[in-house]
Amino acid sequence: MALYEQAFRHNSYVNQNFPDETGVLSNERLEYLGDAVLDCVVAEVLFLTYPNKGEGFLTETRAKIVSRAMLGELAMKMGLDELIQYGKGLGNNKQVMRSLSGNALEALLGAIYMDKGYKFTRKYIMKRVLKNYVDIQELVQVEVNFKSRLIEWSQKKRREAAFELVEEKQKGRSKMYVMSAKIDGVEFGRGEDFSKKKAEQEAARQACLRLEIIAS
């Protein structure tokens, strides 16, 4: 039971309630483990479901399923948000709670893996999570948000992602926007479009390719 209790114990709760104790662990280590197990299972499911699709498609689809936003949504549907122990004030922000819930889902998978092993965890993910809450066919049709992907990657790697307007060009009666995607102040992608948002997406796409976040 200690593993499962740890899976729902956020770091903020530990810091507030056990500041001087070293034996009370947050769910961060289990989250790390669960993230790896989930990636593996989802990769296998997609590999078997789409035997004729290439690496790029499989990578993109897996990224949609294991994204921060998707995991948070899944965890909320599963009711995991009601089990999390967190620091005072965090529960007032729905976006923060969704993030905590997604992390708790990964930590739960890590706990199941440590308790029951890979075979049991694989079955749990396939039967209880993917089958009940994820429509893979629908996700395939969803356009990838490259900006979100780049930001999520930068947060995981503890690096700073930024988007800057480089130039505004006048083309006829319309303006063309040139946007730059930077990581730690270094440009990794540049996009042009009549829409700032679309220019950002193109810049982010190029950056994701250069950083090998997505496959070409």
C-alpha positions as CSV (number, residue, x, y, z in Angstrom):
1,M,0.0,0.0,0.0
2,A,2.9,2.3,0.6
3,L,3.7,2.5,-3.1
4,Y,0.1,3.5,-3.9
5,E,0.0,6.1,-1.2
6,Q,3.2,7.6,-2.5
7,A,1.8,7.7,-6.0
8,F,-0.8,10.2,-4.9
9,R,1.5,12.3,-2.7
10,H,2.6,15.5,-4.4
11,N,5.9,17.2,-3.6
12,S,4.1,20.3,-2.3
13,Y,2.3,18.2,0.3
14,V,5.5,16.6,1.5
15,N,7.2,20.0,1.8
16,Q,4.4,21.5,3.8
17,N,3.7,18.6,6.1
18,F,7.0,16.8,6.5
19,P,9.7,19.5,6.0
20,D,12.2,17.8,8.4
21,E,11.6,14.2,7.5
22,T,13.6,12.3,4.9
23,G,11.6,9.1,4.8
24,V,8.4,10.6,3.3
25,L,8.7,10.5,-0.5
26,S,6.6,12.4,-3.1
27,N,5.4,10.7,-6.3
28,E,8.1,12.2,-8.5
29,R,10.2,9.0,-8.8
30,L,7.2,6.8,-9.5
31,E,6.0,9.3,-12.1
32,Y,9.4,9.0,-13.9
33,L,9.0,5.2,-13.9
34,G,5.3,5.2,-15.0
35,D,6.1,7.6,-17.8
36,A,8.6,5.1,-19.3
37,V,6.3,2.1,-18.9
38,L,3.4,4.1,-20.5
39,D,5.5,5.1,-23.4
40,C,6.5,1.5,-24.0
41,V,3.0,0.1,-23.9
42,V,1.5,2.8,-26.1
43,A,4.3,2.3,-28.6
44,E,3.5,-1.4,-28.8
45,V,-0.2,-0.8,-29.2
46,L,0.4,1.6,-32.1
47,F,3.0,-0.7,-33.6
48,L,0.4,-3.5,-33.7
49,T,-2.6,-1.4,-34.6
50,Y,-0.9,0.3,-37.6
51,P,1.4,-2.3,-39.2
52,N,1.8,-0.2,-42.4
53,K,2.5,3.1,-40.9
54,G,6.0,4.6,-40.6
55,E,8.0,5.8,-37.6
56,G,7.0,9.4,-38.0
57,F,3.3,8.6,-37.8
58,L,3.8,6.2,-34.8
59,T,5.9,8.8,-33.0
60,E,3.3,11.6,-33.5
61,T,0.4,9.5,-32.5
62,R,2.1,8.3,-29.3
63,A,3.0,11.9,-28.5
64,K,-0.7,12.8,-28.7
65,I,-1.7,10.0,-26.3
66,V,1.0,10.7,-23.7
67,S,0.9,14.5,-23.8
68,R,0.5,16.4,-20.6
69,A,-2.9,17.6,-21.7
70,M,-4.2,14.2,-22.6
71,L,-2.9,12.5,-19.4
72,G,-4.4,15.2,-17.2
73,E,-7.8,14.7,-19.0
74,L,-7.6,10.9,-18.6
75,A,-6.7,11.2,-14.9
76,M,-9.6,13.5,-14.2
77,K,-12.0,11.2,-16.0
78,M,-10.7,8.3,-13.9
79,G,-11.3,10.4,-10.7
80,L,-7.6,10.4,-9.6
81,D,-7.8,14.1,-8.7
82,E,-9.9,13.1,-5.7
83,L,-7.1,11.0,-4.3
84,I,-4.1,13.4,-4.6
85,Q,-2.5,14.9,-1.5
86,Y,-1.2,18.3,-2.4
87,G,-0.2,21.6,-0.7
88,K,-2.6,24.3,0.3
89,G,-3.9,26.5,-2.5
90,L,-3.1,24.3,-5.4
91,G,-6.6,22.9,-5.6
92,N,-8.1,26.3,-6.4
93,N,-6.6,26.2,-9.9
94,K,-8.2,23.7,-12.4
95,Q,-5.3,23.8,-14.8
96,V,-2.8,23.0,-11.9
97,M,-5.1,20.1,-10.7
98,R,-5.2,18.7,-14.2
99,S,-1.5,18.7,-14.3
100,L,-1.2,17.1,-10.9
101,S,-3.7,14.5,-11.9
102,G,-1.7,13.6,-15.0
103,N,1.4,13.2,-13.0
104,A,-0.4,11.1,-10.5
105,L,-1.6,8.8,-13.3
106,E,2.0,8.2,-14.4
107,A,3.0,7.6,-10.7
108,L,0.1,5.1,-10.3
109,L,1.4,3.2,-13.3
110,G,4.9,3.2,-11.8
111,A,3.5,1.9,-8.5
112,I,1.6,-0.9,-10.3
113,Y,4.7,-1.8,-12.2
114,M,6.8,-2.1,-9.0
115,D,4.0,-4.1,-7.3
116,K,2.8,-6.3,-10.1
117,G,5.4,-6.2,-12.8
118,Y,5.3,-5.3,-16.5
119,K,2.8,-7.9,-17.8
120,F,0.1,-6.8,-15.3
121,T,0.8,-3.1,-15.8
122,R,0.6,-3.5,-19.6
123,K,-2.7,-5.2,-19.3
124,Y,-4.0,-2.5,-16.9
125,I,-3.0,0.3,-19.3
126,M,-4.5,-1.5,-22.4
127,K,-7.8,-2.6,-20.7
128,R,-8.5,0.0,-18.1
129,V,-6.9,3.2,-19.5
130,L,-6.7,3.1,-23.3
131,K,-9.8,1.0,-24.1
132,N,-12.0,3.0,-21.7
133,Y,-10.8,6.5,-22.2
134,V,-8.8,6.9,-25.5
135,D,-10.2,6.9,-29.0
136,I,-7.0,6.4,-31.0
137,Q,-8.7,6.7,-34.4
138,E,-10.1,10.1,-33.4
139,L,-6.7,11.2,-32.1
140,V,-5.0,10.3,-35.4
141,Q,-7.2,13.0,-37.0
142,V,-6.2,15.7,-34.6
143,E,-3.7,18.2,-35.9
144,V,-0.5,18.3,-33.8
145,N,0.1,21.4,-31.8
146,F,3.8,21.9,-32.3
147,K,4.0,24.9,-30.0
148,S,2.6,22.9,-27.2
149,R,5.0,20.0,-28.0
150,L,8.0,22.3,-27.9
151,I,6.9,23.9,-24.6
152,E,6.2,20.5,-23.0
153,W,9.7,19.3,-24.1
154,S,11.4,22.4,-22.7
155,Q,9.6,22.1,-19.4
156,K,10.7,18.4,-19.1
157,K,14.3,19.3,-20.0
158,R,14.3,22.4,-17.7
159,R,15.0,24.7,-20.7
160,E,13.3,28.0,-21.7
161,A,11.2,28.1,-24.8
162,A,10.2,31.5,-26.3
163,F,8.5,32.8,-29.4
164,E,9.4,36.2,-30.8
165,L,8.1,38.3,-33.7
166,V,11.1,38.8,-36.0
167,E,9.5,40.9,-38.8
168,E,6.3,42.1,-40.2
169,K,6.2,42.2,-44.1
170,Q,3.6,44.0,-46.1
171,K,2.3,41.8,-48.9
172,G,-0.4,43.7,-50.8
173,R,-3.1,44.7,-48.4
174,S,-2.1,42.1,-45.8
175,K,0.7,41.6,-43.3
176,M,3.1,38.6,-43.3
177,Y,4.4,37.7,-39.9
178,V,7.8,36.1,-39.3
179,M,8.1,34.3,-36.0
180,S,11.1,32.7,-34.3
181,A,11.1,29.7,-31.9
182,K,14.0,29.9,-29.5
183,I,15.3,27.6,-26.8
184,D,17.5,29.3,-24.2
185,G,17.8,32.3,-26.5
186,V,19.0,30.3,-29.5
187,E,16.8,30.1,-32.6
188,F,15.8,26.6,-33.7
189,G,13.0,27.4,-36.1
190,R,11.4,30.2,-38.1
191,G,8.0,30.5,-39.7
192,E,6.1,32.9,-41.9
193,D,2.4,33.3,-42.4
194,F,-0.4,35.9,-42.6
195,S,-1.4,34.6,-39.1
196,K,0.9,35.0,-36.1
197,K,-0.4,31.7,-34.7
198,K,0.3,29.8,-37.9
199,A,3.7,31.4,-38.1
200,E,4.4,30.3,-34.6
201,Q,3.3,26.7,-35.4
202,E,5.6,26.5,-38.3
203,A,8.5,27.9,-36.3
204,A,7.7,25.4,-33.5
205,R,7.5,22.5,-36.1
206,Q,11.0,23.4,-37.4
207,A,12.3,23.6,-33.9
208,C,10.8,20.2,-33.0
209,L,12.4,18.6,-36.1
210,R,15.9,20.1,-35.3
211,L,15.6,19.0,-31.6
212,E,14.3,15.5,-32.8
213,I,11.2,15.9,-30.7
214,I,9.3,14.7,-33.8
215,A,10.5,12.6,-36.7
216,S,10.9,14.1,-40.2
